[in-house]
Amino acid sequence: MTQTDIAARLGRTVVAVPPVAWTSGLDLAESENRKLIKHIESGGVGALLYGGNANLYHYDRGRFGALIDLLADAAAPQTDVIPSIGPDFGKLLDEARILRGRRFAGVMALPMSFPTHPAGIEKALRAAADSLGAPLILYIKREHYLAPDRVAAMLNDGAICFVKYAVERPDPSGDQYLSDLCSAIGPGNIASGMGETPIHVHLPDYGLRTYTSGGVCIAPNAAMAILAAYRTGDRAEASRLSAPFLHFEKVRAAINGFSVMHDAVTLSGIADMGPILPMAGNVVEADLPKVKQAVAALVALDKTCQKSA
């Protein structure tokens, strides 16, 4: 496990958050998952984070082990692959033991919602990091999940090494919790974790290191162009390129984020993702036209960006 330079490595790329393909019998569809990985890499994306979109909340140990074995050699050597563990205490420990000694760029702890207490969350994460033998990537998805000073203490103690920040707000500007986290651990140790919706504020105003995205799995060339535009200060170009991604995120929010992301890859023609693993569900027939339209716009944009690269 090599996590000492994870912030610098993730800073070179948009971080893709892919779904996982399954057969009709809910076995891992190895060839389809490899197709998706190669498509993402073909657009210059250098990091794959398997977490929420992969529906890892609901894996049994057998399917978790099968995915980990696949991810160990499916990506190119230069691609950073990050699986997730948890979110409950038992799965954190069990899956950390499975991953101990495996060579991944990092491991993220999925956020737990109920029942939790900040002191208990910290204790669980520290125990999981001990079981893993390496620091974890902390995923913050709700207000005051952990106090900024405790996040800093865990970073300094080597229990965590990076933060994915995904506290949703109607307006991402004026986010005091994020400001306090940036002051406590530095914005270079934080990625924006909600797709393209808040990055017009998170990247230029807060200075976050990079961002995670589901849409990048369909349009990797375009996503990398967005990141490049923000880094050169071209907000107008970043805004123009982001428009189809923002529409895609609105469709996801209106229907179901997991379902739309999973089926969007199938509709794009990149790979056949098959049924989504329970307890989530596939997009219902009545909603498919909206998803198809959003996916088509991403596919078209990506082709344009690929030609102009």
C-alpha positions in Angstrom: 0.0 0.0 0.0 1.6 3.3 -1.1 -0.4 6.4 0.1 2.3 8.8 1.1 2.0 10.9 -2.1 -1.7 10.5 -2.8 -2.6 14.2 -2.8 0.0 15.0 -5.5 -1.0 12.0 -7.6 -4.7 12.8 -7.5 -3.9 16.4 -8.3 -2.8 15.5 -11.8 -6.2 14.3 -12.9 -10.0 14.3 -12.6 -10.9 11.3 -10.4 -13.4 9.0 -12.1 -16.0 7.3 -9.9 -17.2 4.4 -12.0 -20.1 2.0 -11.6 -19.5 -1.7 -11.7 -20.9 -4.1 -14.3 -22.8 -7.3 -13.4 -24.1 -10.3 -15.2 -27.8 -11.2 -15.2 -26.9 -13.6 -12.3 -25.2 -10.8 -10.4 -21.7 -12.1 -10.9 -19.0 -9.7 -11.7 -18.9 -9.0 -15.5 -15.1 -8.8 -15.9 -14.9 -8.0 -19.6 -17.4 -5.1 -19.4 -15.7 -3.6 -16.4 -12.4 -3.7 -18.3 -14.0 -2.0 -21.3 -15.2 0.9 -19.0 -11.8 1.2 -17.4 -10.0 1.4 -20.7 -12.5 4.0 -22.0 -11.8 6.2 -19.0 -8.1 5.9 -19.3 -8.3 6.6 -23.1 -9.3 10.2 -22.2 -6.3 10.8 -20.1 -7.9 10.2 -16.7 -5.4 8.8 -14.2 -7.4 7.8 -11.2 -10.3 5.4 -10.6 -12.2 5.6 -7.3 -14.6 2.7 -6.6 -17.1 3.9 -4.0 -20.7 5.2 -4.2 -21.3 4.8 -7.9 -19.9 1.2 -7.6 -22.6 0.6 -5.0 -19.9 -0.8 -2.6 -22.2 -0.1 0.4 -24.0 -3.4 -0.4 -21.3 -5.9 -1.3 -20.9 -9.2 0.4 -17.3 -10.4 1.0 -17.4 -12.7 -2.0 -18.3 -9.9 -4.5 -15.9 -7.5 -2.7 -13.1 -10.0 -3.1 -13.9 -10.5 -6.8 -13.9 -6.8 -7.5 -10.6 -6.3 -5.7 -9.0 -9.1 -7.7 -10.2 -7.6 -10.9 -9.0 -4.1 -10.0 -5.6 -5.3 -9.1 -4.7 -5.8 -12.7 -7.4 -4.2 -14.9 -6.0 -0.7 -15.0 -2.9 0.5 -16.7 0.2 0.7 -14.5 0.2 4.5 -14.3 -3.5 4.6 -13.3 -4.2 5.1 -9.5 -6.9 2.7 -8.4 -8.7 3.4 -5.1 -11.2 0.9 -3.7 -13.5 1.8 -0.8 -14.4 0.0 2.4 -17.2 0.2 4.9 -19.3 2.1 5.8 -20.2 0.3 9.0 -17.6 -0.7 11.6 -17.7 -4.4 10.9 -17.2 -4.0 7.1 -14.5 -1.4 7.7 -12.5 -3.9 9.6 -13.2 -7.0 7.5 -12.5 -5.2 4.2 -9.4 -3.5 5.6 -8.0 -6.9 6.4 -8.7 -8.1 2.9 -6.9 -5.1 1.4 -3.9 -5.2 3.8 -0.8 -5.7 1.7 -2.6 -5.2 -1.6 -1.0 -2.6 -3.9 -3.5 0.1 -4.5 -2.9 3.9 -4.6 -5.3 4.4 -1.6 -8.3 3.1 0.2 -11.4 5.3 1.0 -13.7 4.8 3.9 -17.3 5.2 2.8 -19.4 7.6 5.0 -21.8 6.2 7.6 -24.9 8.1 8.4 -26.9 6.4 11.2 -26.3 5.5 14.0 -23.0 7.4 14.5 -21.3 9.9 16.7 -18.2 11.9 15.7 -16.0 10.3 18.4 -17.2 6.9 17.3 -16.5 7.6 13.7 -13.0 8.7 14.5 -12.4 5.6 16.6 -13.7 3.3 13.8 -11.6 5.0 11.2 -8.4 4.8 13.3 -9.1 1.1 13.9 -9.6 0.5 10.2 -6.4 2.3 9.3 -4.6 0.1 11.8 -6.1 -3.0 10.2 -5.2 -1.8 6.8 -1.7 -0.8 7.8 -2.0 2.5 5.9 -3.9 5.8 6.1 -7.4 6.1 4.7 -9.1 8.6 2.4 -11.8 10.2 4.5 -15.2 10.8 2.7 -17.2 13.6 4.3 -20.7 13.7 3.1 -22.6 15.6 5.8 -22.2 18.7 8.0 -19.8 18.3 11.0 -19.2 14.6 10.2 -15.9 15.2 12.0 -14.6 18.5 13.4 -11.8 20.1 11.4 -9.4 19.9 14.2 -10.0 16.1 14.6 -9.5 15.7 10.8 -6.2 17.5 11.2 -5.2 15.3 14.1 -6.0 12.1 12.1 -4.0 13.5 9.1 -1.0 14.3 11.4 -1.3 10.9 13.1 -1.3 9.0 9.7 -4.8 7.7 10.1 -6.0 9.5 7.0 -4.1 10.9 4.0 -6.7 12.8 2.0 -10.4 14.0 2.1 -13.2 13.7 -0.4 -15.6 16.6 0.5 -19.3 16.1 -0.6 -21.5 18.1 1.7 -24.3 19.3 -0.7 -25.5 22.9 -0.4 -27.9 25.0 -2.5 -25.0 27.4 -3.0 -21.4 26.0 -2.6 -20.0 29.5 -1.8 -19.8 30.6 1.8 -19.3 27.0 3.1 -17.9 27.6 6.5 -17.3 23.9 7.2 -15.3 23.6 4.1 -13.4 26.8 4.9 -12.6 25.5 8.3 -11.4 22.2 6.9 -9.2 24.0 4.4 -7.7 26.0 7.2 -7.1 22.9 9.3 -5.5 20.6 6.7 -4.9 22.7 3.6 -7.0 22.7 0.4 -4.4 20.6 -1.3 -5.5 17.7 0.8 -9.1 17.9 -0.3 -11.0 16.9 -3.4 -14.4 18.3 -4.4 -16.6 15.2 -4.2 -19.9 15.9 -5.8 -19.3 15.9 -9.6 -19.3 19.1 -11.6 -22.1 20.9 -9.7 -19.9 22.8 -7.1 -16.5 22.9 -8.9 -17.0 26.4 -10.3 -16.6 27.5 -6.6 -14.6 24.6 -5.1 -11.7 24.7 -7.5 -11.0 28.4 -8.1 -12.3 29.9 -4.9 -11.4 27.3 -2.3 -8.4 25.9 -4.2 -9.3 22.2 -3.8 -6.9 19.8 -5.3 -9.2 18.2 -7.9 -12.7 16.8 -8.2 -14.4 13.5 -8.5 -16.9 12.8 -11.2 -19.3 10.2 -12.6 -19.8 11.9 -15.9 -16.1 11.5 -16.6 -16.7 7.8 -17.1 -18.6 8.7 -20.2 -16.7 11.8 -21.3 -13.1 11.6 -20.0 -11.6 13.9 -22.6 -14.1 16.6 -21.8 -13.6 16.3 -18.0 -9.9 16.6 -18.3 -10.4 19.7 -20.5 -12.6 21.2 -17.7 -9.9 20.7 -15.1 -7.3 22.2 -17.5 -9.5 25.2 -18.1 -9.9 25.9 -14.3 -6.2 25.5 -13.8 -5.4 28.1 -16.5 -8.0 30.5 -15.1 -10.3 30.2 -18.0 -13.6 30.1 -16.2 -15.7 30.8 -19.3 -14.3 27.8 -21.1 -14.7 25.6 -18.0 -18.3 26.8 -17.7 -19.0 26.0 -21.4 -17.6 22.5 -21.2 -19.4 21.8 -17.9 -22.9 22.5 -19.2 -23.7 18.9 -20.4 -22.2 17.5 -17.2 -24.4 19.8 -15.1 -27.4 18.7 -17.0 -26.4 15.0 -16.5 -26.1 15.7 -12.7 -29.6 17.3 -12.7 -31.0 14.2 -14.3 -29.3 12.0 -11.8 -30.6 14.1 -8.9 -34.2 14.0 -10.3 -34.3 10.2 -10.8 -31.7 8.4 -8.7 -27.9 9.1 -8.7 -26.8 5.4 -8.5 -29.4 4.2 -11.1 -28.7 6.8 -13.7 -24.9 6.6 -13.5 -25.1 2.8 -13.9 -27.4 2.7 -16.8 -25.9 5.8 -18.5 -22.7 3.8 -19.2 -24.8 1.1 -20.9 -26.8 3.7 -22.9 -23.5 5.3 -24.0 -22.4 2.1 -25.7 -19.1 2.0 -23.7 -19.9 -1.2 -21.8 -23.0 -3.2 -20.8 -23.3 -2.7 -17.1 -26.2 -5.2 -16.7 -28.4 -5.1 -13.6 -27.4 -2.9 -10.7 -26.6 -4.7 -7.5 -29.4 -4.6 -4.9 -30.4 -2.7 -2.9 -30.3 -0.1 -5.7 -32.4 -0.5 -8.9 -32.1 0.2 -12.6 -33.7 3.2 -14.3 -37.4 2.6 -15.0 -38.5 2.6 -18.7 -40.4 5.9 -18.3 -37.2 7.8 -17.3 -34.9 6.3 -20.0 -35.5 9.1 -22.6 -34.2 11.8 -20.2 -31.1 9.7 -19.4 -30.5 9.0 -23.1 -30.7 12.6 -24.0 -28.2 13.6 -21.2 -25.8 10.8 -22.2 -25.9 11.7 -25.9 -24.8 15.3 -25.0 -21.9 14.0 -23.0 -20.8 11.6 -25.8 -21.0 14.4 -28.4 -18.9 16.7 -26.2 -16.3 14.1 -25.6 -15.9 13.4 -29.3 -15.3 17.1 -29.9 -12.8 17.4 -27.1 -11.0 14.3 -28.3 -10.6 15.8 -31.8 -9.3 19.1 -30.5 -6.9 17.6 -28.0 
